Amino acid sequence: MSFTEIMANGNESATPVAVSVSLNYETTETFTVDYALNAVSSTATRGVADDFDFADGTLTFNPGETQKSINIVVNDDAVIESNETIVIDLSNPSTGLTLGTQTTFTYTIEDNDQSNEIDFSVQTTAIDEASGSVFVTVKLNETSVSDITADYTLSGTALGGGVDYTLANGTATITAGNLFTTIQ
């Protein structure tokens, strides 16, 4: 008894994922084998609101059956992240049954989220010195589930330090769930 394949991969929107376990011969008896997440080797996080949902369990092969499937529900989140792995191990075969060489299966979740693009809402602006403050809007192309930061540097012919303006180089932060912030 072993996994049909030892690895596979797919886009995080491809769900559920069916992982095949095979018995290499038909039998007249019922056999079982346990399967469980190898949390130490996996990089993805298990949970309904996390990367995937999966319950450890036992497969039962009835007489004449040679193949069973384990289902993994992959959660298509909006988090920009590296590809992550789910590792499942087979163990504890029924008496009279031995495990084959392919007892560990690795599934790689390929992230499908695009990186955010950060930009100014307008590239240039001009005001009369007597007009007071100017607000510069920094925007994202889509919301993020985490804060996005970008450093900015001032340049040009105007003098800083309170002569023409008081703003210094800094960092703009667009908080999670928002599309923009302003620099003043």
Helices and strands as residue ranges (DSSP letters): E 2-3, E 7-11, E 17-22, E 31-37, E 52-53, E 57-61, E 67-74, E 84-91, E 104-110, E 118-120, G 129-131, E 136-140, E 148-152, E 170-174, E 180-183
